[in-house]
């Protein structure tokens, strides 16, 4: 029995169920922000996301004579922000020439060859989507989400109509003097001061902790500072005893500093860090919109969709489209601070 591409396409290899199951089984590409688990993931049934805000105001209550009318207060003002969810499609193709002389085109072995090619291309596309998700999340913790070419997709400061917080500069050169007790713990005090700014921005919501994603130079300068060095070495030794740690990190000033290992543009600038409050419900969100597919209309969006199609001859080409429709945001961009080492 001979098999054509049309026969293969009609087989179970390219049903939506088998493709979805395959994508779900693809090994995950380790990524720092995903590992931290700070982004709350869910699907939505629309192609945009609407955030409702309530502006609570505090004021001191003036004293009045007993029995006098109380000072009136007004309820919190409300407004909303609408954000369009990006559409991220990828395509790949399987052609007869990719199988010719490999699995014996036109034989039952062709099924095996097509399956291998299908899996290979799905894995490549899935990894690219995982990398892009991390890239957008890095943008979200910095307040500006960029497209692959560097164009701005979403400027959270512009959308929320707020100013970007000033950078937090860490003074290292003059912060340490073993002969000056007044400078003891100066680095710790500066880092603690940064966390206070984040707490002030969050208002009545208390984070459970803080993380700083650090570029290489920032991390090296911080951890090699005499005040921090001893703590870093002790923590590193403890990690080694626990069979090692894939991420270099040190906790100092109530902040866990992680040396972010990126890839290309998916990185923290080498001389900066990004402060992140941990454990604040609803602060960082990932939402997946439904794909532009009849089967997905008005349904809860999935992280990825795979759509196969075949050329009109049924003989020359199978196309695989994998798409994701994610939006990654911080709902309180006023609490996002960038750290830098003072010149």
TORKOL-4160 file (C-alpha; in steps of 0.2 Angstrom, whole numbers, padded with zeros to 4 digits, m for minus):
343
<pt num="1" X="0000" Y="0000" Z="0000"/>
<pt num="2" X="0007" Y="0017" Z="m0005"/>
<pt num="3" X="0004" Y="0033" Z="0005"/>
<pt num="4" X="0002" Y="0050" Z="m0001"/>
<pt num="5" X="0004" Y="0067" Z="0009"/>
<pt num="6" X="m0015" Y="0068" Z="0008"/>
<pt num="7" X="m0017" Y="0050" Z="0016"/>
<pt num="8" X="m0005" Y="0056" Z="0029"/>
<pt num="9" X="m0014" Y="0072" Z="0032"/>
<pt num="10" X="m0030" Y="0063" Z="0035"/>
<pt num="11" X="m0022" Y="0051" Z="0047"/>
<pt num="12" X="m0022" Y="0053" Z="0066"/>
<pt num="13" X="m0005" Y="0062" Z="0065"/>
<pt num="14" X="m0013" Y="0079" Z="0060"/>
<pt num="15" X="m0030" Y="0079" Z="0070"/>
<pt num="16" X="m0032" Y="0094" Z="0082"/>
<pt num="17" X="m0032" Y="0081" Z="0097"/>
<pt num="18" X="m0016" Y="0073" Z="0092"/>
<pt num="19" X="m0007" Y="0090" Z="0089"/>
<pt num="20" X="m0013" Y="0097" Z="0105"/>
<pt num="21" X="m0008" Y="0082" Z="0115"/>
<pt num="22" X="0009" Y="0083" Z="0107"/>
<pt num="23" X="0012" Y="0101" Z="0111"/>
<pt num="24" X="0007" Y="0098" Z="0129"/>
<pt num="25" X="0021" Y="0084" Z="0130"/>
<pt num="26" X="0035" Y="0095" Z="0122"/>
<pt num="27" X="0048" Y="0097" Z="0135"/>
<pt num="28" X="0048" Y="0114" Z="0144"/>
<pt num="29" X="0062" Y="0126" Z="0141"/>
<pt num="30" X="0067" Y="0132" Z="0158"/>
<pt num="31" X="0064" Y="0151" Z="0161"/>
<pt num="32" X="0067" Y="0161" Z="0176"/>
<pt num="33" X="0051" Y="0171" Z="0177"/>
<pt num="34" X="0041" Y="0155" Z="0174"/>
<pt num="35" X="0051" Y="0146" Z="0188"/>
<pt num="36" X="0047" Y="0160" Z="0200"/>
<pt num="37" X="0029" Y="0158" Z="0196"/>
<pt num="38" X="0024" Y="0176" Z="0199"/>
<pt num="39" X="0013" Y="0177" Z="0184"/>
<pt num="40" X="m0005" Y="0171" Z="0186"/>
<pt num="41" X="m0010" Y="0162" Z="0170"/>
<pt num="42" X="m0028" Y="0160" Z="0164"/>
<pt num="43" X="m0037" Y="0160" Z="0148"/>
<pt num="44" X="m0050" Y="0174" Z="0142"/>
<pt num="45" X="m0064" Y="0172" Z="0129"/>
<pt num="46" X="m0060" Y="0189" Z="0121"/>
<pt num="47" X="m0046" Y="0197" Z="0111"/>
<pt num="48" X="m0043" Y="0211" Z="0123"/>
<pt num="49" X="m0041" Y="0213" Z="0142"/>
<pt num="50" X="m0050" Y="0226" Z="0153"/>
<pt num="51" X="m0043" Y="0231" Z="0169"/>
<pt num="52" X="m0054" Y="0240" Z="0181"/>
<pt num="53" X="m0046" Y="0252" Z="0194"/>
<pt num="54" X="m0052" Y="0259" Z="0210"/>
<pt num="55" X="m0043" Y="0274" Z="0217"/>
<pt num="56" X="m0044" Y="0274" Z="0236"/>
<pt num="57" X="m0039" Y="0290" Z="0245"/>
<pt num="58" X="m0034" Y="0292" Z="0263"/>
<pt num="59" X="m0036" Y="0308" Z="0272"/>
<pt num="60" X="m0035" Y="0314" Z="0290"/>
<pt num="61" X="m0052" Y="0317" Z="0299"/>
<pt num="62" X="m0054" Y="0334" Z="0306"/>
<pt num="63" X="m0060" Y="0336" Z="0324"/>
<pt num="64" X="m0077" Y="0345" Z="0326"/>
<pt num="65" X="m0088" Y="0349" Z="0341"/>
<pt num="66" X="m0098" Y="0335" Z="0348"/>
<pt num="67" X="m0114" Y="0332" Z="0339"/>
<pt num="68" X="m0109" Y="0342" Z="0323"/>
<pt num="69" X="m0111" Y="0334" Z="0306"/>
<pt num="70" X="m0097" Y="0322" Z="0301"/>
<pt num="71" X="m0085" Y="0327" Z="0287"/>
<pt num="72" X="m0092" Y="0319" Z="0271"/>
<pt num="73" X="m0081" Y="0307" Z="0261"/>
<pt num="74" X="m0084" Y="0301" Z="0243"/>
<pt num="75" X="m0082" Y="0283" Z="0237"/>
<pt num="76" X="m0067" Y="0277" Z="0227"/>
<pt num="77" X="m0066" Y="0283" Z="0209"/>
<pt num="78" X="m0066" Y="0270" Z="0196"/>
<pt num="79" X="m0059" Y="0269" Z="0178"/>
<pt num="80" X="m0054" Y="0256" Z="0166"/>
<pt num="81" X="m0040" Y="0252" Z="0155"/>
<pt num="82" X="m0042" Y="0241" Z="0139"/>
<pt num="83" X="m0027" Y="0232" Z="0132"/>
<pt num="84" X="m0027" Y="0222" Z="0115"/>
<pt num="85" X="m0019" Y="0205" Z="0117"/>
<pt num="86" X="m0005" Y="0202" Z="0105"/>
<pt num="87" X="m0007" Y="0188" Z="0091"/>
<pt num="88" X="0009" Y="0178" Z="0089"/>
<pt num="89" X="0008" Y="0165" Z="0074"/>
<pt num="90" X="0022" Y="0154" Z="0068"/>
<pt num="91" X="0022" Y="0143" Z="0052"/>
<pt num="92" X="0032" Y="0128" Z="0047"/>
<pt num="93" X="0031" Y="0116" Z="0032"/>
<pt num="94" X="0034" Y="0098" Z="0028"/>
<pt num="95" X="0038" Y="0094" Z="0010"/>
<pt num="96" X="0041" Y="0077" Z="0001"/>
<pt num="97" X="0059" Y="0082" Z="m0002"/>
<pt num="98" X="0062" Y="0082" Z="0017"/>
<pt num="99" X="0057" Y="0064" Z="0017"/>
<pt num="100" X="0064" Y="0058" Z="0001"/>
<pt num="101" X="0078" Y="0045" Z="0003"/>
<pt num="102" X="0075" Y="0046" Z="0022"/>
<pt num="103" X="0061" Y="0035" Z="0025"/>
<pt num="104" X="0056" Y="0029" Z="0008"/>
<pt num="105" X="0044" Y="0041" Z="0001"/>
<pt num="106" X="0027" Y="0032" Z="m0004"/>
<pt num="107" X="0030" Y="0017" Z="0008"/>
<pt num="108" X="0022" Y="0014" Z="0025"/>
<pt num="109" X="0038" Y="0020" Z="0032"/>
<pt num="110" X="0033" Y="0037" Z="0027"/>
<pt num="111" X="0021" Y="0039" Z="0041"/>
<pt num="112" X="0036" Y="0037" Z="0053"/>
<pt num="113" X="0046" Y="0050" Z="0043"/>
<pt num="114" X="0032" Y="0063" Z="0043"/>
<pt num="115" X="0029" Y="0060" Z="0062"/>
<pt num="116" X="0047" Y="0064" Z="0066"/>
<pt num="117" X="0047" Y="0079" Z="0055"/>
<pt num="118" X="0031" Y="0085" Z="0063"/>
<pt num="119" X="0037" Y="0083" Z="0080"/>
<pt num="120" X="0054" Y="0091" Z="0076"/>
<pt num="121" X="0045" Y="0107" Z="0069"/>
<pt num="122" X="0032" Y="0108" Z="0083"/>
<pt num="123" X="0046" Y="0107" Z="0096"/>
<pt num="124" X="0056" Y="0121" Z="0087"/>
<pt num="125" X="0040" Y="0132" Z="0086"/>
<pt num="126" X="0035" Y="0129" Z="0104"/>
<pt num="127" X="0052" Y="0133" Z="0111"/>
<pt num="128" X="0051" Y="0150" Z="0101"/>
<pt num="129" X="0034" Y="0153" Z="0109"/>
<pt num="130" X="0041" Y="0149" Z="0126"/>
<pt num="131" X="0056" Y="0161" Z="0123"/>
<pt num="132" X="0044" Y="0175" Z="0117"/>
<pt num="133" X="0033" Y="0173" Z="0133"/>
<pt num="134" X="0048" Y="0175" Z="0144"/>
<pt num="135" X="0053" Y="0191" Z="0133"/>
<pt num="136" X="0036" Y="0198" Z="0136"/>
<pt num="137" X="0036" Y="0195" Z="0154"/>
<pt num="138" X="0053" Y="0203" Z="0156"/>
<pt num="139" X="0045" Y="0218" Z="0148"/>
<pt num="140" X="0031" Y="0217" Z="0160"/>
<pt num="141" X="0042" Y="0218" Z="0175"/>
<pt num="142" X="0050" Y="0233" Z="0167"/>
<pt num="143" X="0034" Y="0242" Z="0163"/>
<pt num="144" X="0036" Y="0241" Z="0144"/>
<pt num="145" X="0033" Y="0226" Z="0133"/>
<pt num="146" X="0042" Y="0225" Z="0117"/>
<pt num="147" X="0040" Y="0216" Z="0100"/>
<pt num="148" X="0053" Y="0205" Z="0093"/>
<pt num="149" X="0060" Y="0219" Z="0082"/>
<pt num="150" X="0061" Y="0231" Z="0097"/>
<pt num="151" X="0045" Y="0241" Z="0094"/>
<pt num="152" X="0034" Y="0244" Z="0109"/>
<pt num="153" X="0019" Y="0233" Z="0110"/>
<pt num="154" X="0012" Y="0239" Z="0127"/>
<pt num="155" X="0018" Y="0254" Z="0137"/>
<pt num="156" X="0011" Y="0251" Z="0154"/>
<pt num="157" X="0015" Y="0268" Z="0161"/>
<pt num="158" X="0007" Y="0276" Z="0146"/>
<pt num="159" X="m0009" Y="0265" Z="0148"/>
<pt num="160" X="m0010" Y="0268" Z="0166"/>
<pt num="161" X="m0006" Y="0287" Z="0164"/>
<pt num="162" X="0008" Y="0287" Z="0177"/>
<pt num="163" X="0026" Y="0292" Z="0177"/>
<pt num="164" X="0039" Y="0279" Z="0177"/>
<pt num="165" X="0047" Y="0277" Z="0194"/>
<pt num="166" X="0065" Y="0284" Z="0196"/>
<pt num="167" X="0079" Y="0272" Z="0196"/>
<pt num="168" X="0086" Y="0266" Z="0212"/>
<pt num="169" X="0105" Y="0269" Z="0213"/>
<pt num="170" X="0115" Y="0258" Z="0224"/>
<pt num="171" X="0131" Y="0267" Z="0230"/>
<pt num="172" X="0145" Y="0255" Z="0232"/>
<pt num="173" X="0161" Y="0265" Z="0231"/>
<pt num="174" X="0159" Y="0275" Z="0247"/>
<pt num="175" X="0147" Y="0264" Z="0256"/>
<pt num="176" X="0161" Y="0253" Z="0265"/>
<pt num="177" X="0174" Y="0257" Z="0277"/>
<pt num="178" X="0180" Y="0244" Z="0290"/>
<pt num="179" X="0187" Y="0258" Z="0301"/>
<pt num="180" X="0171" Y="0268" Z="0301"/>
<pt num="181" X="0157" Y="0260" Z="0311"/>
<pt num="182" X="0144" Y="0273" Z="0304"/>
<pt num="183" X="0146" Y="0264" Z="0287"/>
<pt num="184" X="0142" Y="0247" Z="0294"/>
<pt num="185" X="0128" Y="0238" Z="0284"/>
<pt num="186" X="0127" Y="0253" Z="0272"/>
<pt num="187" X="0123" Y="0242" Z="0257"/>
<pt num="188" X="0110" Y="0233" Z="0267"/>
<pt num="189" X="0102" Y="0249" Z="0272"/>
<pt num="190" X="0101" Y="0255" Z="0253"/>
<pt num="191" X="0093" Y="0239" Z="0248"/>
<pt num="192" X="0080" Y="0239" Z="0262"/>
<pt num="193" X="0077" Y="0257" Z="0257"/>
<pt num="194" X="0072" Y="0251" Z="0239"/>
<pt num="195" X="0060" Y="0238" Z="0247"/>
<pt num="196" X="0052" Y="0252" Z="0257"/>
<pt num="197" X="0049" Y="0262" Z="0241"/>
<pt num="198" X="0040" Y="0247" Z="0233"/>
<pt num="199" X="0029" Y="0244" Z="0249"/>
<pt num="200" X="0024" Y="0263" Z="0248"/>
<pt num="201" X="0019" Y="0261" Z="0230"/>
<pt num="202" X="0009" Y="0246" Z="0234"/>
<pt num="203" X="0000" Y="0255" Z="0248"/>
<pt num="204" X="m0010" Y="0243" Z="0259"/>
<pt num="205" X="m0005" Y="0227" Z="0250"/>
<pt num="206" X="0010" Y="0218" Z="0259"/>
<pt num="207" X="0022" Y="0208" Z="0248"/>
<pt num="208" X="0028" Y="0191" Z="0255"/>
<pt num="209" X="0046" Y="0195" Z="0249"/>
<pt num="210" X="0057" Y="0203" Z="0236"/>
<pt num="211" X="0067" Y="0197" Z="0221"/>
<pt num="212" X="0079" Y="0207" Z="0210"/>
<pt num="213" X="0084" Y="0200" Z="0193"/>
<pt num="214" X="0101" Y="0206" Z="0190"/>
<pt num="215" X="0112" Y="0208" Z="0175"/>
<pt num="216" X="0129" Y="0201" Z="0175"/>
<pt num="217" X="0139" Y="0217" Z="0179"/>
<pt num="218" X="0126" Y="0222" Z="0193"/>
<pt num="219" X="0127" Y="0205" Z="0201"/>
<pt num="220" X="0146" Y="0204" Z="0201"/>
<pt num="221" X="0148" Y="0221" Z="0208"/>
<pt num="222" X="0136" Y="0218" Z="0221"/>
<pt num="223" X="0142" Y="0201" Z="0227"/>
<pt num="224" X="0160" Y="0206" Z="0226"/>
<pt num="225" X="0157" Y="0221" Z="0237"/>
<pt num="226" X="0166" Y="0217" Z="0254"/>
<pt num="227" X="0150" Y="0220" Z="0264"/>
<pt num="228" X="0140" Y="0207" Z="0254"/>
<pt num="229" X="0154" Y="0195" Z="0249"/>
<pt num="230" X="0155" Y="0185" Z="0265"/>
<pt num="231" X="0136" Y="0183" Z="0265"/>
<pt num="232" X="0137" Y="0178" Z="0246"/>
<pt num="233" X="0151" Y="0165" Z="0249"/>
<pt num="234" X="0142" Y="0157" Z="0264"/>
<pt num="235" X="0126" Y="0155" Z="0254"/>
<pt num="236" X="0135" Y="0148" Z="0239"/>
<pt num="237" X="0143" Y="0135" Z="0249"/>
<pt num="238" X="0127" Y="0130" Z="0257"/>
<pt num="239" X="0119" Y="0129" Z="0239"/>
<pt num="240" X="0134" Y="0118" Z="0234"/>
<pt num="241" X="0131" Y="0106" Z="0249"/>
<pt num="242" X="0113" Y="0104" Z="0242"/>
<pt num="243" X="0120" Y="0097" Z="0226"/>
<pt num="244" X="0122" Y="0114" Z="0218"/>
<pt num="245" X="0110" Y="0128" Z="0212"/>
<pt num="246" X="0107" Y="0131" Z="0193"/>
<pt num="247" X="0104" Y="0150" Z="0197"/>
<pt num="248" X="0117" Y="0161" Z="0206"/>
<pt num="249" X="0108" Y="0170" Z="0219"/>
<pt num="250" X="0111" Y="0179" Z="0236"/>
<pt num="251" X="0099" Y="0185" Z="0248"/>
<pt num="252" X="0104" Y="0202" Z="0256"/>
<pt num="253" X="0094" Y="0217" Z="0263"/>
<pt num="254" X="0078" Y="0206" Z="0263"/>
<pt num="255" X="0080" Y="0204" Z="0244"/>
<pt num="256" X="0085" Y="0188" Z="0234"/>
<pt num="257" X="0096" Y="0194" Z="0220"/>
<pt num="258" X="0096" Y="0182" Z="0205"/>
<pt num="259" X="0109" Y="0183" Z="0192"/>
<pt num="260" X="0098" Y="0182" Z="0177"/>
<pt num="261" X="0104" Y="0171" Z="0163"/>
<pt num="262" X="0096" Y="0176" Z="0147"/>
<pt num="263" X="0098" Y="0173" Z="0128"/>
<pt num="264" X="0101" Y="0187" Z="0115"/>
<pt num="265" X="0088" Y="0201" Z="0118"/>
<pt num="266" X="0079" Y="0190" Z="0132"/>
<pt num="267" X="0090" Y="0198" Z="0146"/>
<pt num="268" X="0091" Y="0210" Z="0159"/>
<pt num="269" X="0104" Y="0224" Z="0154"/>
<pt num="270" X="0120" Y="0219" Z="0161"/>
<pt num="271" X="0122" Y="0235" Z="0173"/>
<pt num="272" X="0104" Y="0234" Z="0180"/>
<pt num="273" X="0092" Y="0224" Z="0191"/>
<pt num="274" X="0073" Y="0223" Z="0191"/>
<pt num="275" X="0065" Y="0223" Z="0208"/>
<pt num="276" X="0050" Y="0212" Z="0209"/>
<pt num="277" X="0038" Y="0211" Z="0224"/>
<pt num="278" X="0033" Y="0193" Z="0227"/>
<pt num="279" X="0016" Y="0186" Z="0234"/>
<pt num="280" X="0005" Y="0200" Z="0229"/>
<pt num="281" X="m0011" Y="0193" Z="0222"/>
<pt num="282" X="m0016" Y="0199" Z="0205"/>
<pt num="283" X="0000" Y="0210" Z="0202"/>
<pt num="284" X="0007" Y="0200" Z="0188"/>
<pt num="285" X="m0005" Y="0192" Z="0175"/>
<pt num="286" X="m0003" Y="0181" Z="0160"/>
<pt num="287" X="m0019" Y="0179" Z="0150"/>
<pt num="288" X="m0022" Y="0169" Z="0134"/>
<pt num="289" X="m0035" Y="0175" Z="0121"/>
<pt num="290" X="m0043" Y="0162" Z="0109"/>
<pt num="291" X="m0035" Y="0160" Z="0092"/>
<pt num="292" X="m0044" Y="0167" Z="0076"/>
<pt num="293" X="m0051" Y="0149" Z="0073"/>
<pt num="294" X="m0069" Y="0144" Z="0071"/>
<pt num="295" X="m0066" Y="0131" Z="0085"/>
<pt num="296" X="m0060" Y="0144" Z="0097"/>
<pt num="297" X="m0073" Y="0157" Z="0095"/>
<pt num="298" X="m0079" Y="0164" Z="0112"/>
<pt num="299" X="m0070" Y="0150" Z="0121"/>
<pt num="300" X="m0057" Y="0151" Z="0134"/>
<pt num="301" X="m0040" Y="0154" Z="0126"/>
<pt num="302" X="m0027" Y="0141" Z="0127"/>
<pt num="303" X="m0008" Y="0144" Z="0128"/>
<pt num="304" X="m0005" Y="0137" Z="0111"/>
<pt num="305" X="m0015" Y="0132" Z="0096"/>
<pt num="306" X="m0009" Y="0121" Z="0081"/>
<pt num="307" X="m0018" Y="0122" Z="0064"/>
<pt num="308" X="m0012" Y="0110" Z="0050"/>
<pt num="309" X="m0017" Y="0113" Z="0032"/>
<pt num="310" X="m0012" Y="0105" Z="0015"/>
<pt num="311" X="m0009" Y="0112" Z="m0002"/>
<pt num="312" X="m0023" Y="0111" Z="m0015"/>
<pt num="313" X="m0015" Y="0097" Z="m0024"/>
<pt num="314" X="m0014" Y="0086" Z="m0008"/>
<pt num="315" X="0004" Y="0081" Z="m0014"/>
<pt num="316" X="0016" Y="0095" Z="m0011"/>
<pt num="317" X="0016" Y="0102" Z="0006"/>
<pt num="318" X="0009" Y="0101" Z="0023"/>
<pt num="319" X="0009" Y="0117" Z="0033"/>
<pt num="320" X="0009" Y="0118" Z="0052"/>
<pt num="321" X="0004" Y="0135" Z="0060"/>
<pt num="322" X="0007" Y="0137" Z="0079"/>
<pt num="323" X="0000" Y="0152" Z="0087"/>
<pt num="324" X="m0001" Y="0159" Z="0104"/>
<pt num="325" X="m0011" Y="0175" Z="0110"/>
<pt num="326" X="m0004" Y="0180" Z="0126"/>
<pt num="327" X="m0004" Y="0196" Z="0136"/>
<pt num="328" X="0008" Y="0199" Z="0151"/>
<pt num="329" X="0006" Y="0214" Z="0162"/>
<pt num="330" X="0009" Y="0221" Z="0179"/>
<pt num="331" X="m0007" Y="0229" Z="0186"/>
<pt num="332" X="0003" Y="0241" Z="0197"/>
<pt num="333" X="0017" Y="0248" Z="0186"/>
<pt num="334" X="0020" Y="0261" Z="0199"/>
<pt num="335" X="0029" Y="0248" Z="0210"/>
<pt num="336" X="0041" Y="0243" Z="0197"/>
<pt num="337" X="0059" Y="0249" Z="0200"/>
<pt num="338" X="0075" Y="0247" Z="0191"/>
<pt num="339" X="0091" Y="0246" Z="0201"/>
<pt num="340" X="0108" Y="0253" Z="0195"/>
<pt num="341" X="0125" Y="0255" Z="0202"/>
<pt num="342" X="0129" Y="0273" Z="0205"/>
<pt num="343" X="0144" Y="0280" Z="0194"/>
